[in-house]
């Protein structure tokens, strides 16, 4: 029980910091800033990973509930998806392929640049 309260407290503090960063910097959602802060706190051992592990595992196991609104949105916009579904899949596929290609080429470039210095 105490570990659950500790986890909720850590995540809540990170989310508050995320909202503060979002207000100052903008650009990214506050929850994303909060996740970055939470990751940094775990990395630098400010928050104890052993105390949050069970609660995080439970959250991941029950994450499917978070996707219910997306499923309802798909059902609500069925006609739009029926009309433009193939185009949406094509754009998603091409966009994903472009991002993966760019990241792969960038990684190869940086890797080769790093090996040239050695």
C-alpha positions in Angstrom: 0.0 0.0 0.0 2.8 2.4 0.9 4.5 1.7 -2.4 1.4 2.6 -4.3 1.1 5.9 -2.5 4.8 6.5 -3.1 4.3 5.8 -6.9 1.2 8.0 -7.1 3.1 10.8 -5.3 6.2 10.5 -7.6 4.1 10.4 -10.8 1.9 13.3 -9.6 4.9 15.4 -8.8 6.4 14.6 -12.2 3.1 15.6 -13.9 3.0 18.9 -12.0 6.5 19.6 -13.1 5.5 18.6 -16.6 2.6 21.1 -16.6 5.0 23.8 -15.3 7.5 23.0 -18.1 4.7 23.0 -20.7 3.7 26.4 -19.5 7.3 27.7 -19.7 8.5 26.0 -22.9 5.4 24.9 -24.7 5.8 22.6 -27.7 5.2 19.2 -26.1 2.3 18.0 -24.1 2.7 18.3 -20.3 2.3 14.6 -19.8 5.3 14.0 -22.1 7.4 16.5 -20.1 6.3 14.7 -17.0 7.4 11.3 -18.4 10.8 12.7 -19.2 11.1 14.1 -15.7 10.0 10.7 -14.2 12.6 8.9 -16.4 15.3 11.3 -15.2 14.3 10.9 -11.5 14.4 7.1 -11.9 17.7 7.3 -13.8 19.4 9.5 -11.2 17.8 7.4 -8.4 15.8 10.3 -6.9 12.7 8.0 -7.0 13.3 4.4 -6.0 12.6 2.0 -8.9 12.1 -0.9 -6.6 9.2 0.9 -4.9 7.4 1.9 -8.1 8.0 -1.3 -10.1 4.9 -3.2 -8.9 2.5 -0.3 -9.5 4.0 0.4 -12.9 3.7 -3.3 -13.9 0.1 -3.2 -12.8 -0.5 0.0 -15.0 1.1 -1.6 -18.0 -0.9 -4.8 -17.5 -4.2 -2.8 -17.5 -3.2 -0.3 -20.2 -5.8 -1.6 -22.6 -8.5 0.4 -20.8 -6.7 3.6 -22.0 -7.4 2.6 -25.6 -11.1 2.4 -25.2 -11.7 6.1 -26.2 -9.7 5.5 -29.4 -11.8 2.5 -30.2 -15.0 4.5 -29.6 -13.6 7.3 -31.8 -13.0 4.8 -34.6 -16.6 3.6 -34.3 -17.9 7.2 -34.2 -16.1 8.1 -37.4 -16.7 4.8 -39.3 -18.1 6.5 -42.4 -15.0 8.7 -42.6 -12.7 5.7 -42.2 -14.8 3.7 -44.7 -14.4 6.5 -47.3 -10.7 7.4 -46.7 -9.4 4.3 -45.0 -7.1 3.2 -47.7 -5.6 6.7 -48.0 -5.1 6.8 -44.2 -3.3 3.4 -44.2 -1.1 4.5 -47.2 -0.1 7.8 -45.6 0.6 6.0 -42.3 2.7 3.4 -44.0 4.7 5.9 -46.1 5.2 8.2 -43.1 6.5 5.4 -41.0 8.8 4.2 -43.8 10.2 7.7 -44.2 10.9 8.1 -40.5 12.5 4.7 -40.2 14.7 5.4 -43.2 15.7 8.8 -42.0 16.6 7.5 -38.5 18.5 4.5 -40.0 20.5 6.8 -42.3 21.2 9.3 -39.6 22.4 6.5 -37.3 24.7 5.1 -40.0 26.1 8.5 -40.6 26.8 9.2 -37.0 28.2 5.7 -36.4 30.6 6.0 -39.4 31.6 9.5 -38.2 32.3 8.1 -34.8 34.4 5.2 -36.2 36.4 7.7 -38.3 37.6 9.5 -35.2 38.7 6.3 -33.5 
